[in-house]
């Protein structure tokens, strides 16, 4: 990414009423209440998305040490 690139965040939402999960690009400031569900038009809240990367190296998952190979 270069300085000045226009990067828009994609947020994941889940509807409180019907449970539908969807993604939405936020062009402006993130709304405090939430956004509208495209299925039932009720309020949807932002949820924690899973990441698309994996941390490798010394971590709690491998007891902070190298594994013997």
CNS distance restraints for C-alpha pairs under 8 A (distance, minus, plus):
assign (resid   1 and name CA) (resid   5 and name CA) 6.60 0.50 0.50
assign (resid   8 and name CA) (resid  25 and name CA) 6.51 0.50 0.50
assign (resid   8 and name CA) (resid  26 and name CA) 6.59 0.50 0.50
assign (resid   8 and name CA) (resid  27 and name CA) 6.51 0.50 0.50
assign (resid   9 and name CA) (resid  25 and name CA) 5.87 0.50 0.50
assign (resid   9 and name CA) (resid  26 and name CA) 6.01 0.50 0.50
assign (resid   9 and name CA) (resid  27 and name CA) 7.91 0.50 0.50
assign (resid  10 and name CA) (resid  23 and name CA) 6.48 0.50 0.50
assign (resid  10 and name CA) (resid  24 and name CA) 5.54 0.50 0.50
assign (resid  10 and name CA) (resid  25 and name CA) 4.39 0.50 0.50
assign (resid  10 and name CA) (resid  26 and name CA) 6.38 0.50 0.50
assign (resid  11 and name CA) (resid  23 and name CA) 5.59 0.50 0.50
assign (resid  11 and name CA) (resid  24 and name CA) 5.45 0.50 0.50
assign (resid  11 and name CA) (resid  25 and name CA) 6.28 0.50 0.50
assign (resid  11 and name CA) (resid  26 and name CA) 7.17 0.50 0.50
assign (resid  11 and name CA) (resid  46 and name CA) 6.81 0.50 0.50
assign (resid  11 and name CA) (resid  47 and name CA) 7.91 0.50 0.50
assign (resid  11 and name CA) (resid  49 and name CA) 7.94 0.50 0.50
assign (resid  12 and name CA) (resid  21 and name CA) 7.10 0.50 0.50
assign (resid  12 and name CA) (resid  22 and name CA) 5.76 0.50 0.50
assign (resid  12 and name CA) (resid  23 and name CA) 4.39 0.50 0.50
assign (resid  12 and name CA) (resid  24 and name CA) 6.42 0.50 0.50
assign (resid  12 and name CA) (resid  46 and name CA) 5.75 0.50 0.50
assign (resid  12 and name CA) (resid  47 and name CA) 5.77 0.50 0.50
assign (resid  12 and name CA) (resid  48 and name CA) 7.19 0.50 0.50
assign (resid  12 and name CA) (resid  49 and name CA) 6.33 0.50 0.50
assign (resid  13 and name CA) (resid  21 and name CA) 5.60 0.50 0.50
assign (resid  13 and name CA) (resid  22 and name CA) 5.43 0.50 0.50
assign (resid  13 and name CA) (resid  23 and name CA) 6.10 0.50 0.50
assign (resid  13 and name CA) (resid  24 and name CA) 7.57 0.50 0.50
assign (resid  13 and name CA) (resid  35 and name CA) 7.96 0.50 0.50
assign (resid  13 and name CA) (resid  44 and name CA) 5.86 0.50 0.50
assign (resid  13 and name CA) (resid  45 and name CA) 5.31 0.50 0.50
assign (resid  13 and name CA) (resid  46 and name CA) 4.25 0.50 0.50
assign (resid  13 and name CA) (resid  47 and name CA) 5.37 0.50 0.50
assign (resid  14 and name CA) (resid  19 and name CA) 5.71 0.50 0.50
assign (resid  14 and name CA) (resid  20 and name CA) 5.51 0.50 0.50
assign (resid  14 and name CA) (resid  21 and name CA) 4.35 0.50 0.50
assign (resid  14 and name CA) (resid  22 and name CA) 6.53 0.50 0.50
assign (resid  14 and name CA) (resid  37 and name CA) 7.84 0.50 0.50
assign (resid  14 and name CA) (resid  44 and name CA) 5.15 0.50 0.50
assign (resid  14 and name CA) (resid  45 and name CA) 5.55 0.50 0.50
assign (resid  14 and name CA) (resid  46 and name CA) 6.45 0.50 0.50
assign (resid  14 and name CA) (resid  47 and name CA) 6.51 0.50 0.50
assign (resid  15 and name CA) (resid  19 and name CA) 4.69 0.50 0.50
assign (resid  15 and name CA) (resid  20 and name CA) 5.28 0.50 0.50
assign (resid  15 and name CA) (resid  21 and name CA) 6.57 0.50 0.50
assign (resid  15 and name CA) (resid  36 and name CA) 7.96 0.50 0.50
assign (resid  15 and name CA) (resid  37 and name CA) 5.83 0.50 0.50
assign (resid  15 and name CA) (resid  42 and name CA) 6.81 0.50 0.50
assign (resid  15 and name CA) (resid  43 and name CA) 6.04 0.50 0.50
assign (resid  15 and name CA) (resid  44 and name CA) 3.87 0.50 0.50
assign (resid  15 and name CA) (resid  45 and name CA) 6.33 0.50 0.50
assign (resid  16 and name CA) (resid  42 and name CA) 7.29 0.50 0.50
assign (resid  16 and name CA) (resid  43 and name CA) 6.29 0.50 0.50
assign (resid  16 and name CA) (resid  44 and name CA) 5.61 0.50 0.50
assign (resid  16 and name CA) (resid  45 and name CA) 7.00 0.50 0.50
assign (resid  17 and name CA) (resid  40 and name CA) 7.87 0.50 0.50
assign (resid  17 and name CA) (resid  42 and name CA) 6.51 0.50 0.50
assign (resid  17 and name CA) (resid  43 and name CA) 7.59 0.50 0.50
assign (resid  18 and name CA) (resid  40 and name CA) 7.07 0.50 0.50
assign (resid  20 and name CA) (resid  37 and name CA) 7.51 0.50 0.50
assign (resid  20 and name CA) (resid  39 and name CA) 7.45 0.50 0.50
assign (resid  26 and name CA) (resid  30 and name CA) 6.62 0.50 0.50
assign (resid  30 and name CA) (resid  34 and name CA) 7.96 0.50 0.50
assign (resid  31 and name CA) (resid  35 and name CA) 6.98 0.50 0.50
assign (resid  33 and name CA) (resid  43 and name CA) 7.83 0.50 0.50
assign (resid  33 and name CA) (resid  45 and name CA) 7.51 0.50 0.50
assign (resid  34 and name CA) (resid  43 and name CA) 6.22 0.50 0.50
assign (resid  34 and name CA) (resid  44 and name CA) 5.57 0.50 0.50
assign (resid  34 and name CA) (resid  45 and name CA) 4.94 0.50 0.50
assign (resid  34 and name CA) (resid  46 and name CA) 6.66 0.50 0.50
assign (resid  35 and name CA) (resid  43 and name CA) 5.79 0.50 0.50
assign (resid  35 and name CA) (resid  44 and name CA) 5.32 0.50 0.50
assign (resid  35 and name CA) (resid  45 and name CA) 6.75 0.50 0.50
assign (resid  36 and name CA) (resid  41 and name CA) 5.31 0.50 0.50
assign (resid  36 and name CA) (resid  42 and name CA) 5.64 0.50 0.50
assign (resid  36 and name CA) (resid  43 and name CA) 4.97 0.50 0.50
assign (resid  36 and name CA) (resid  44 and name CA) 5.66 0.50 0.50
assign (resid  37 and name CA) (resid  41 and name CA) 4.61 0.50 0.50
assign (resid  37 and name CA) (resid  42 and name CA) 5.44 0.50 0.50
assign (resid  37 and name CA) (resid  43 and name CA) 6.08 0.50 0.50
assign (resid  37 and name CA) (resid  44 and name CA) 5.57 0.50 0.50
assign (resid  57 and name CA) (resid  66 and name CA) 7.81 0.50 0.50
assign (resid  58 and name CA) (resid  62 and name CA) 6.74 0.50 0.50
assign (resid  58 and name CA) (resid  63 and name CA) 7.54 0.50 0.50
assign (resid  58 and name CA) (resid  64 and name CA) 4.63 0.50 0.50
assign (resid  58 and name CA) (resid  65 and name CA) 5.66 0.50 0.50
assign (resid  58 and name CA) (resid  66 and name CA) 6.80 0.50 0.50
assign (resid  59 and name CA) (resid  63 and name CA) 6.21 0.50 0.50
assign (resid  59 and name CA) (resid  64 and name CA) 4.59 0.50 0.50
assign (resid  59 and name CA) (resid  65 and name CA) 7.41 0.50 0.50
assign (resid  60 and name CA) (resid  64 and name CA) 5.41 0.50 0.50
assign (resid  62 and name CA) (resid  66 and name CA) 7.45 0.50 0.50
assign (resid  62 and name CA) (resid  67 and name CA) 7.46 0.50 0.50
